[in-house]
Amino acid sequence: MFPVIRIRSSHAEAVEYLGTKAKFWFRDGEQQMLFKAEERGTGEDWAEKIACELCTLLGLPHVHYEMAYDLDQQRPGVVCASCAPPPLALAHGNQLLLALDPAYPAGAENRYRSGQPLAVARSELAHTLAATDSNSSRHLRRLSVARCLDRESGSAP
């Protein structure tokens, strides 16, 4: 039903370490792309594609996913374009929270428990985040903010 983009992990430019799935960045022409492998057999690849298509139908903003297959590693997955092309860089929710609150549990062994709301006031995050499950630190990484990089230093202000 959906086309499958064939990619090669041997063309990877960088490994993406954030999260639990095997991921890497590669280029498709001028576009920086992310391949997310489906190695667990849980169907997360097609679930992300279906969610993407539902968001399109509902008019909701979302990352656009395409089904993919890594020819080198013989594994399925999805690909998406970077949502923060240069000079932007992503600042993940847990990174922003750690910068605002040094007591924020940065390690995987320290997670906020269900029902502990986190109030964050910052120009990039003017929202109240509610941690709703025992694995909330992982979900906060998904909340990201695109920041403009300083052209000379290559870092976000």
N, C-alpha and C positions, 0 to 999 in steps of 0.2 A: 504494500500500500504506500509506504514512504520510501523514497530513494535512499540508498545507503552509500555514503561517501567513503571511498577507500583511501586510507591514509597509511603512512609508514612511520613507525616509531623511530626508525633510523634517521628520520629527518627532524627529530625533536631538537629544539633550540634550548629548552630549559625544562627541568622537572618542576612540577607544582607540588609542594610538600603539604600544603594546607588540606586538611581533611583526611579521610580514611581510604579513599579510592586512589588507584594509580592514575596519575594525570600528567600530561606534559603539554608544553606550548610549542607550536610550530607555525610556520607562515604559509598562507595560501595567497600567493602574489604579495600584495602590500599589507594584507590583513593578518593580524596576529590572532591565532585560533587556539582553543584549548580542547584537547581530547581527554575525555573522562571514560576510563575503561569500566566495563561491567564484568567483574571477575567472580562474583559471588553466586551468580545464577538466580538472583532475586528479581530480575526484570527492571531494575532501576533505570536502565537506559531507555527502554520504551516508555516507562512511567514518566520520565522527564519529557520525552517527546509528546506524549499525550497531554500532559499538563500544559506544555507550550502551546499546543494546538487549541486547547480549551481556553487558555488566556486570550489567544488571538480572536476566537469566536466571541468571547465576552468583552473584548475591548480593553483588557487589562494590560498594563505594562509588564514586560517579562523578558527574560533572556531567550533568544531564539535558538532552539536546538535542532540539529539534524542527526539522524541515525548515522553511525559510522562503523567502520571495521578496520582494525589495525592488521594489515597484511603481514607485517614482520612477526608480531607476537600471536597472530591468529586469535584475536579477541574482539568481541563486539564492544560498542560504547556509543557515545554521542560526542558531537563537536559543537562548539559555539564560538562566536567571535568575542574578542575582548570587549568588555563594556567600558573600558577606560583606556582608549588609545592615547599615545603620547600627545601632549605633555601631561596627561592625567595619570594617576596611580591610585589603586584602591587602598583605602584604609578600612580594615575590617572592624566590625563592631567590638570584638573583644580587645583589639588593639587600642581603640579609642577609649574604651572603658578603663583599661589598665593605665592609660596616660592620665585620665581624670582621677582615678582612685587607685593608689599604689597597693591597697589591700585587696583589689579585685583578684580573684583566683585565676592566675594565668595558666597553671598547670592542669593537665587532664585529671589529676587525682583530686583537685579542688574544684567542685562545681557548685553553683547555686542550686538549692533544692526547690522543688515544686512550691509555687505560691510566693516566692520571695521577689517582689517587684523591684526593679532597678530604675531609679529616676536619673536621667542624664540630661543636663542642659549644656548645650554647646552649639556653636553656629552650624556645624555640620550635622549635629543630631539634636533636633528640637522636638524630639519625641520621648515618650515614656515607654521604656522597654519592659515587658513583663515576661519573666522567666516562667514558663508554664509546664515544663517537664524536667525530669532529673538529668537530662542531657542538654540543658539549655546553653551551656558554653559553646557546644558544637553549633547550635542554631544561631547564636549571636555572631559567629564568624560569617554567616551568610548575609547578615545585614552589613552592607558596606557603603562607603561613601567615596565618591571619586573626588580627588583633590588635585589641584594643579601643581605640578612639580616646578621648583625653582630652576630656571634654565641653566644657571651656572653650577649649582651644587648637585642637581639631580635629585633633591630630596623635597618632600612635602613640607610646607610651613607649619 
